[in-house]
Amino acid sequence: MPLDDHNVDVAIIGAGPAGLTAAYLLTKKGYSVRVIEKDPVYVGGISRTVELNGFRFDIGGHRFFSKSKEVVDLWNEILPDDFIQRPRMSRIYYEGKFYSYPLRAFEALGNLGIWRSTLCMASFAKAKLFPNRNVRSFQDWTVNAFGHKLFSIFFKTYTEKVWGMPCDEMSADWAAQRIKGLSLWGAVVDGLKRSLGLNKRPNDGMATKTLLESFRYPRLGPGMMWEAARDFVVAGGNQVLMAHSLDQLSQDQGTGRWRMIAQGPDGEVTIDAAHVISSAPMRELAGRIHPLPATLGHAMELKYRDFLTVALMVKGEDIFPDNWIYIHDSKVKVGRIQNFRSWSPEMVPDPDLACVGLEYFCFEGDGLWSSDDADLIELAKKEMAILGLCRPEDVVGGAVVRQEKAYPVYDDSYADNVLAMRTELQQLYPTLHLVGRNGMHRYNNQDHAMMTAMLTVRNIEAGAQLYDIWAVNEDAEYHEAGEEGQDTSGQQAALASERLVPNRLKAA
């Protein structure tokens, strides 16, 4: 098929992990595909890697770890020779002190002090004896799980920075999805074993894995994975149209085929397709479907949290060993700080410089988002000094990377709004498939986003809805525990890959 022929089997909106996973698998199976991506340069979405003068910036930090053997196998297939193994290290900064994550019992006691530690345990005991029976918000859920004192120290400040709203206005779904499997007692016991050096297997001397202690990572950042996927799609005769944004999507009622209009640098492009896979934000998609869906009002109520990284080049080989540090401190606006050399030495080309990324969570158009890059770099230098991580005069360069709609917001009404939109689209348009984090308005990890695309491809190939992709990550007890590619829920090893694969809805 000529590349200028846009009459295809499948049109895909968005070249992030979900969109490119679908495009890669469909290309392998011989389908004709067109992908549109509004970014003019980078594929990978929030998993892209930005390059500036040889320095590479990971947008958010992406560990390559999955319990799904199918996802791990696909990573290895797309990028067979470029993974490196990296140690995991992350800490929490609170009131001028660092706390290892996972917790180390004696360190945490020493940092908090006997009195505050006693209050934390008393608060935890109270929560267990007298739990809130009407759990509605993130705060309700977390206080029930850990007690109010620990909630205020290790959850409240950071969570409110990330989401820009009080914890008592956030849906409890967020806590249930992201921290459901974390046990305070288990963390304390494990931290005590770590502190005493008791976390050894009796026979082989290896540390028992509780939370992930190392991870694989593409040597040039996660964008390397998605650039390789894009190259495979193009080499297979398909096309990824960069700098093209969705303008309108409509279905021919006679043939059932889709007509997608995208705006690009050379004008309007029309794509005719039997199926459409969308990883675009659900709110944006709803406003571009013609005729407009009846549930458009629900979609317009969906909210997103935006994100920017201020990368600083600092004199010195390294300024801290962590992959990242969580900043639980209200004196600064930064929420998390990456150390890019700890992700991969190849991301920092100058051995005499460190490169760190300060992450600020914001809303598109607010004061942070709209600030000049120079002002954001000055803010980052000032906050690094407040945190005692470097001196402003040691900073020799900086850059700002903005990521819109990085996180779908879990507010009180999001679940009802998503359900209304999803129900209408499924009933009216069975050949329109929503995938990925923003496409489903669900805070999926990269591997979960990929799995939604993998199952969607199976449905397209079968010509029926064999799998319910909305069941991916629904149980979400997911804390990078156990071995990569291995289900730790107690099923037999032969069923390991089923951890992220919902059962079929019906026979083929």
C-alpha positions as CSV (number, residue, x, y, z in Angstrom):
1,M,0.0,0.0,0.0
2,P,1.5,3.4,-0.9
3,L,2.2,5.6,2.1
4,D,-0.1,8.3,0.9
5,D,-3.0,5.9,0.7
6,H,-4.9,6.4,4.0
7,N,-7.5,3.7,3.4
8,V,-6.5,1.3,6.2
9,D,-7.6,-1.5,8.5
10,V,-6.9,0.4,11.7
11,A,-6.4,4.1,12.6
12,I,-4.7,4.8,15.9
13,I,-4.8,8.1,17.8
14,G,-1.7,8.7,19.9
15,A,1.9,7.2,19.7
16,G,2.3,6.4,23.4
17,P,2.9,3.0,24.9
18,A,-0.7,1.8,24.2
19,G,-1.0,3.2,20.7
20,L,2.4,2.0,19.6
21,T,1.9,-1.4,21.2
22,A,-1.3,-1.8,19.1
23,A,0.5,-0.5,16.0
24,Y,3.4,-2.9,16.5
25,L,1.3,-6.0,17.0
26,L,-1.1,-5.1,14.1
27,T,1.9,-4.5,11.8
28,K,3.3,-8.0,12.8
29,K,-0.1,-9.5,11.9
30,G,-0.2,-7.8,8.4
31,Y,-2.8,-5.2,9.1
32,S,-2.5,-1.8,7.4
33,V,-2.3,1.0,10.1
34,R,-2.0,4.7,10.4
35,V,-1.0,6.4,13.6
36,I,-1.5,10.1,14.3
37,E,0.6,11.8,17.0
38,K,0.3,15.5,17.8
39,D,3.9,15.9,19.1
40,P,6.1,17.0,16.3
41,V,9.2,15.2,17.4
42,Y,8.8,12.5,20.1
43,V,6.9,9.3,20.4
44,G,6.2,7.6,23.7
45,G,3.8,10.1,25.3
46,I,4.7,10.4,29.0
47,S,7.2,7.6,28.4
48,R,9.2,9.6,25.9
49,T,12.8,10.6,26.4
50,V,13.7,14.2,25.6
51,E,17.2,14.9,24.4
52,L,19.1,18.3,24.7
53,N,22.8,18.6,23.8
54,G,23.4,14.9,24.6
55,F,21.5,15.0,28.0
56,R,18.4,12.8,28.1
57,F,15.4,13.4,30.3
58,D,13.0,10.8,31.4
59,I,9.5,12.3,31.8
60,G,8.5,11.0,35.2
61,G,10.7,8.0,35.7
62,H,9.7,4.6,34.2
63,R,11.0,1.4,35.6
64,F,10.6,-1.5,33.2
65,F,9.0,-4.1,35.5
66,S,5.9,-6.2,35.0
67,K,4.3,-9.3,36.4
68,S,2.9,-10.1,33.0
69,K,5.2,-12.4,31.0
70,E,3.5,-11.3,27.8
71,V,4.5,-7.7,28.4
72,V,8.0,-8.6,29.4
73,D,8.4,-10.8,26.3
74,L,7.2,-7.9,24.1
75,W,9.7,-5.5,25.7
76,N,12.4,-8.0,25.0
77,E,11.2,-8.4,21.4
78,I,11.1,-4.7,20.6
79,L,14.4,-3.8,22.3
80,P,16.4,-7.1,22.6
81,D,19.9,-5.7,23.1
82,D,19.6,-2.4,25.0
83,F,18.3,-3.1,28.5
84,I,20.6,-2.5,31.4
85,Q,20.0,-3.7,35.0
86,R,19.8,-0.9,37.5
87,P,19.6,-0.8,41.3
88,R,16.5,0.7,42.8
89,M,16.9,3.4,45.4
90,S,14.4,6.0,46.4
91,R,13.9,8.0,49.5
92,I,11.4,10.3,51.1
93,Y,12.5,13.8,52.2
94,Y,10.5,15.1,55.2
95,E,11.4,17.9,57.6
96,G,15.1,18.0,56.6
97,K,15.6,14.2,56.9
98,F,15.7,11.3,54.4
99,Y,13.7,8.1,54.9
100,S,14.6,5.0,52.8
101,Y,11.8,3.6,50.8
102,P,11.0,0.8,51.5
103,L,11.2,1.8,55.2
104,R,14.1,0.8,57.4
105,A,12.7,0.4,60.9
106,F,15.5,1.8,63.0
107,E,16.2,4.7,60.6
108,A,12.6,5.7,60.6
109,L,12.4,5.6,64.4
110,G,15.5,7.6,64.7
111,N,14.4,10.3,62.2
112,L,10.9,10.6,63.7
113,G,12.0,10.3,67.3
114,I,10.5,8.1,70.0
115,W,7.6,10.4,70.8
116,R,6.4,10.9,67.2
117,S,6.9,7.2,66.5
118,T,4.8,6.3,69.5
119,L,2.1,8.7,68.3
120,C,2.2,7.1,64.8
121,M,1.7,3.6,66.2
122,A,-1.1,4.8,68.6
123,S,-2.8,6.5,65.7
124,F,-2.5,3.3,63.6
125,A,-3.9,1.2,66.5
126,K,-6.9,3.6,66.8
127,A,-7.6,3.4,63.1
128,K,-7.7,-0.4,63.3
129,L,-9.9,-0.4,66.4
130,F,-12.3,2.3,65.2
131,P,-12.2,2.4,61.4
132,N,-14.3,4.8,59.4
133,R,-17.1,2.8,58.0
134,N,-18.1,5.3,55.4
135,V,-15.0,5.5,53.2
136,R,-15.5,8.0,50.4
137,S,-12.2,9.8,49.9
138,F,-8.5,9.1,49.6
139,Q,-8.0,10.5,53.1
140,D,-10.7,8.2,54.5
141,W,-9.1,5.2,52.9
142,T,-5.5,6.0,53.9
143,V,-6.3,7.0,57.5
144,N,-8.1,3.7,57.8
145,A,-5.1,1.8,56.5
146,F,-2.2,3.7,58.3
147,G,-3.7,6.0,60.9
148,H,-4.0,9.8,60.8
149,K,-0.5,10.5,62.0
150,L,1.3,8.5,59.3
151,F,-1.2,9.8,56.7
152,S,-0.3,13.4,57.6
153,I,3.5,12.7,57.4
154,F,3.8,10.4,54.4
155,F,0.8,10.9,52.3
156,K,-1.0,14.2,52.6
157,T,1.6,16.8,51.5
158,Y,3.0,14.8,48.5
159,T,-0.5,13.7,47.3
160,E,-1.9,17.2,47.4
161,K,1.1,18.4,45.5
162,V,0.6,15.8,42.8
163,W,-3.2,16.3,42.4
164,G,-3.7,20.0,43.3
165,M,-6.7,19.2,45.6
166,P,-7.3,18.3,49.2
167,C,-7.1,14.6,50.0
168,D,-10.6,14.6,51.3
169,E,-11.9,15.6,47.9
170,M,-10.0,12.8,46.0
171,S,-11.7,9.5,45.3
172,A,-10.8,6.5,47.4
173,D,-10.3,4.7,44.1
174,W,-6.9,6.3,43.8
175,A,-5.7,4.7,47.1
176,A,-7.3,1.4,46.3
177,Q,-5.6,1.3,42.9
178,R,-2.1,2.4,43.8
179,I,-1.5,1.4,47.4
180,K,-4.0,-1.3,48.1
181,G,-1.4,-4.1,48.6
182,L,0.9,-2.1,50.9
183,S,0.7,-3.4,54.5
184,L,2.0,-1.1,57.3
185,W,2.8,-4.1,59.5
186,G,4.5,-5.9,56.5
187,A,6.5,-2.8,55.7
188,V,7.6,-2.4,59.4
189,V,8.6,-6.1,59.6
190,D,10.5,-6.0,56.4
191,G,12.2,-2.8,57.4
192,L,13.2,-4.3,60.7
193,K,14.7,-7.3,58.8
194,R,16.6,-5.0,56.5
195,S,17.9,-3.0,59.4
196,L,19.1,-6.2,61.1
197,G,20.4,-7.9,57.9
198,L,17.9,-10.7,58.4
199,N,16.3,-10.6,54.9
200,K,18.3,-13.5,53.5
201,R,17.1,-16.7,52.0
202,P,18.5,-19.5,54.2
203,N,19.9,-21.6,51.3
204,D,21.3,-19.2,48.8
205,G,22.1,-16.0,50.8
206,M,20.0,-13.9,48.4
207,A,17.8,-11.1,49.6
208,T,14.1,-12.0,49.7
209,K,12.3,-9.7,47.2
210,T,9.5,-7.7,48.8
211,L,9.5,-4.5,46.9
212,L,11.5,-4.3,43.7
213,E,15.3,-4.0,44.5
214,S,16.5,-3.7,40.9
215,F,14.9,-3.1,37.5
216,R,15.7,-3.1,33.9
217,Y,15.9,0.1,31.9
218,P,16.7,1.1,28.3
219,R,20.2,2.5,28.3
220,L,19.1,5.7,26.6
221,G,15.8,6.1,28.4
222,P,12.2,4.7,27.8
223,G,11.8,6.7,24.6
224,M,14.3,4.2,23.1
225,M,11.6,1.5,23.4
226,W,9.0,3.5,21.6
227,E,11.3,4.8,18.9
228,A,12.1,1.2,18.1
229,A,8.4,0.3,18.0
230,R,7.7,3.2,15.7
231,D,10.6,2.2,13.4
232,F,9.2,-1.4,13.2
233,V,5.8,0.0,12.2
234,V,7.2,2.2,9.5
235,A,9.5,-0.6,8.2
236,G,6.4,-2.8,7.9
237,G,4.9,-0.4,5.4
238,N,2.7,1.5,7.8
239,Q,3.0,5.2,8.9
240,V,3.2,7.3,12.0
241,L,2.1,10.8,11.2
242,M,3.9,13.2,13.6
243,A,2.5,16.7,14.3
244,H,-1.0,15.5,13.4
245,S,-3.8,16.2,15.8
246,L,-7.4,14.7,15.7
247,D,-9.9,17.2,14.3
248,Q,-13.0,15.0,13.7
249,L,-14.1,11.4,13.8
250,S,-17.2,10.1,12.3
251,Q,-18.7,6.7,11.2
252,D,-20.4,5.9,7.9
253,Q,-23.7,4.4,8.9
254,G,-23.9,2.4,5.8
255,T,-20.4,0.7,5.7
256,G,-19.5,1.1,9.4
257,R,-16.1,2.5,8.4
258,W,-14.5,5.4,10.1
259,R,-13.6,8.8,8.6
260,M,-10.8,10.4,10.7
261,I,-9.7,14.0,9.9
262,A,-6.4,15.1,11.3
263,Q,-4.7,18.5,11.0
264,G,-1.0,18.4,10.2
265,P,1.8,20.8,9.2
266,D,0.8,20.4,5.5
267,G,-3.0,20.7,6.1
268,E,-5.8,18.3,6.5
269,V,-5.3,14.5,6.2
270,T,-8.3,12.1,6.0
271,I,-7.9,8.5,7.1
272,D,-10.5,5.8,6.2
273,A,-10.4,2.9,8.6
274,A,-12.5,-0.2,9.7
275,H,-11.4,0.3,13.3
276,V,-10.2,3.2,15.4
277,I,-8.0,2.7,18.5
278,S,-7.9,5.9,20.7
279,S,-5.4,6.6,23.5
280,A,-6.3,10.3,23.3
281,P,-7.7,11.8,26.5
282,M,-11.4,10.8,26.8
283,R,-12.5,14.4,27.1
284,E,-10.7,15.4,23.9
285,L,-12.0,12.4,21.9
286,A,-15.6,13.1,23.0
287,G,-15.5,16.6,21.6
288,R,-14.3,15.4,18.2
289,I,-16.8,12.6,17.5
290,H,-19.5,13.6,15.0
291,P,-22.3,13.6,15.8
292,L,-21.4,14.7,19.4
293,P,-22.2,12.0,21.9
294,A,-25.1,12.4,24.3
295,T,-22.7,12.0,27.2
296,L,-20.4,14.8,26.1
297,G,-21.3,16.7,29.2
298,H,-19.9,13.8,31.3
299,A,-16.7,13.8,29.3
300,M,-16.2,17.5,29.7
301,E,-16.3,17.1,33.5
302,L,-13.2,14.9,33.4
303,K,-10.1,16.6,34.7
304,Y,-6.3,16.1,34.2
305,R,-3.2,17.0,36.1
306,D,-0.3,18.4,34.1
307,F,3.3,18.1,34.8
308,L,6.6,19.8,34.1
309,T,10.2,18.8,34.6
310,V,13.0,21.3,35.2
311,A,16.3,19.6,34.4
312,L,19.4,21.1,35.9
313,M,23.0,20.3,35.0
314,V,25.1,20.6,38.2
315,K,28.9,20.6,38.8
316,G,29.9,17.3,40.4
317,E,29.8,13.7,39.3
318,D,26.7,12.9,41.4
319,I,24.8,14.8,44.1
320,F,22.7,11.9,45.5
321,P,22.5,8.2,44.7
322,D,18.7,7.8,44.4
323,N,16.7,7.2,41.2
324,W,14.4,9.7,42.7
325,I,13.4,11.4,45.9
326,Y,9.9,12.2,47.0
327,I,9.6,15.6,48.6
328,H,7.1,15.6,51.4
329,D,7.8,19.2,52.4
330,S,5.4,22.1,52.1
331,K,8.3,24.7,52.1
332,V,9.0,23.9,48.4
333,K,6.7,23.3,45.4
334,V,8.8,20.5,43.8
335,G,7.2,17.1,44.3
336,R,9.9,14.7,43.2
337,I,13.5,14.9,42.0
338,Q,15.0,12.5,39.5
339,N,18.7,11.7,39.2
340,F,19.1,10.8,35.6
341,R,22.6,9.2,35.9
342,S,21.1,6.7,38.5
343,W,18.6,5.6,35.8
344,S,21.4,5.2,33.2
345,P,24.9,6.6,33.0
346,E,24.5,7.1,29.3
347,M,21.8,9.7,29.9
348,V,24.4,12.1,31.2
349,P,27.2,12.6,28.7
350,D,29.6,14.8,30.8
351,P,31.3,12.8,33.6
352,D,31.9,16.1,35.5
353,L,28.3,17.0,35.7
354,A,25.2,15.6,37.4
355,C,21.8,16.0,35.8
356,V,18.7,16.1,37.9
357,G,15.0,16.7,37.1
358,L,12.7,18.6,39.5
359,E,9.1,17.6,38.9
360,Y,6.3,20.1,39.4
361,F,2.7,19.1,39.2
362,C,0.4,21.8,37.9
363,F,-2.7,22.6,35.8
364,E,-2.3,23.8,32.2
365,G,-2.5,27.5,32.2
366,D,-1.8,28.1,36.0
367,G,1.1,30.1,37.3
368,L,3.7,27.3,37.2
369,W,2.7,26.0,33.8
370,S,2.7,29.5,32.3
371,S,6.0,30.7,33.9
372,D,8.9,31.5,31.7
373,D,11.5,28.7,31.4
374,A,14.2,31.0,32.9
375,D,12.0,31.7,36.0
376,L,11.3,28.0,36.4
377,I,15.0,27.2,36.3
378,E,15.7,29.9,39.0
379,L,12.9,28.4,41.1
380,A,14.4,24.9,40.8
381,K,17.9,26.2,41.8
382,K,16.4,28.0,44.8
383,E,14.5,24.9,45.9
384,M,17.5,22.6,45.5
385,A,19.4,25.0,47.9
386,I,16.5,24.9,50.4
387,L,16.6,21.1,50.4
388,G,20.4,21.2,50.8
389,L,21.0,19.2,47.6
390,C,23.2,21.7,45.7
391,R,24.3,25.3,45.6
392,P,22.8,27.6,43.0
393,E,26.2,28.7,41.8
394,D,27.0,25.0,40.9
395,V,24.2,24.9,38.4
396,V,25.6,25.4,34.9
397,G,22.6,24.8,32.7
398,G,18.9,24.0,32.7
399,A,15.9,23.1,30.5
400,V,12.1,22.8,31.0
401,V,9.9,20.0,29.6
402,R,6.1,20.3,29.8
403,Q,3.8,17.3,29.7
404,E,0.1,18.1,29.4
405,K,-2.6,15.7,30.7
406,A,0.0,13.5,32.5
407,Y,-2.4,12.2,35.1
408,P,-6.2,11.6,34.9
409,V,-7.7,13.0,38.0
410,Y,-9.7,10.8,40.4
411,D,-12.2,13.2,41.8
412,D,-15.6,12.4,43.3
413,S,-17.4,12.3,40.0
414,Y,-14.8,10.8,37.6
415,A,-16.1,7.2,37.9
416,D,-19.7,8.1,37.0
417,N,-18.5,10.3,34.1
418,V,-16.2,7.6,32.7
419,L,-18.9,4.9,33.0
420,A,-21.5,7.1,31.2
421,M,-19.1,7.9,28.3
422,R,-17.8,4.3,28.1
423,T,-21.3,2.8,28.0
424,E,-22.5,5.0,25.2
425,L,-19.5,4.5,23.0
426,Q,-19.5,0.7,23.5
427,Q,-23.2,0.6,22.5
428,L,-23.0,2.9,19.5
429,Y,-19.5,2.2,18.2
430,P,-18.1,-1.4,18.8
431,T,-15.2,-0.7,16.4
432,L,-14.0,2.3,18.4
433,H,-11.6,1.0,21.0
434,L,-10.4,3.1,24.0
435,V,-7.0,2.1,25.4
436,G,-4.2,3.4,27.7
437,R,-4.0,5.8,30.6
438,N,-5.9,8.8,29.1
439,G,-7.9,6.9,26.6
440,M,-9.6,5.1,29.5
441,H,-9.1,7.8,32.1
442,R,-7.4,5.3,34.4
443,Y,-4.0,5.7,36.1
444,N,-2.5,2.7,34.4
445,N,1.2,1.8,34.7
446,Q,3.0,1.5,31.3
447,D,2.6,-2.3,31.3
448,H,-1.1,-2.1,32.0
449,A,-1.5,0.4,29.2
450,M,0.3,-2.0,26.9
451,M,-2.0,-4.8,28.0
452,T,-5.1,-2.9,27.1
453,A,-3.7,-2.5,23.6
454,M,-2.6,-6.2,23.3
455,L,-6.1,-7.3,24.2
456,T,-7.7,-4.8,21.8
457,V,-5.6,-6.3,19.0
458,R,-6.9,-9.7,19.9
459,N,-10.5,-8.5,19.8
460,I,-9.9,-6.9,16.4
461,E,-8.3,-10.0,15.0
462,A,-11.2,-12.2,16.3
463,G,-13.9,-9.7,15.0
464,A,-15.5,-9.9,18.4
465,Q,-15.2,-8.5,21.9
466,L,-13.4,-11.6,23.4
467,Y,-11.8,-9.7,26.2
468,D,-13.0,-6.9,28.5
469,I,-10.0,-4.5,28.5
470,W,-11.6,-2.5,31.3
471,A,-10.8,-5.4,33.6
472,V,-7.0,-4.8,33.2
473,N,-5.5,-3.5,36.4
474,E,-9.0,-3.5,38.1
475,D,-7.7,-5.4,41.1
476,A,-4.4,-3.5,41.0
477,E,-2.6,-5.0,44.0
478,Y,0.6,-3.9,42.2
479,H,3.7,-2.9,44.1
480,E,6.6,-4.2,42.1
481,A,6.7,-7.3,44.3
482,G,8.1,-10.7,43.4
483,E,9.8,-11.6,40.1
484,E,9.4,-9.9,36.8
485,G,7.1,-11.8,34.5
486,Q,5.8,-13.9,37.3
487,D,2.4,-13.8,38.9
488,T,2.7,-13.7,42.7
489,S,-1.0,-14.2,43.5
490,G,-0.5,-17.9,44.2
491,Q,-1.5,-19.3,40.8
492,Q,0.7,-21.9,39.1
493,A,3.6,-20.7,37.1
494,A,2.0,-21.8,33.9
495,L,-0.7,-19.2,34.5
496,A,1.7,-16.4,35.3
497,S,0.9,-14.3,32.4
498,E,-2.8,-14.2,33.3
499,R,-2.2,-11.7,36.1
500,L,-3.0,-8.9,33.7
501,V,-5.2,-10.8,31.2
502,P,-8.9,-10.8,32.0
503,N,-10.9,-13.9,31.1
504,R,-12.7,-14.0,27.8
505,L,-16.2,-12.6,27.7
506,K,-17.3,-15.3,25.3
507,A,-15.9,-18.0,23.0
508,A,-14.3,-17.0,19.7
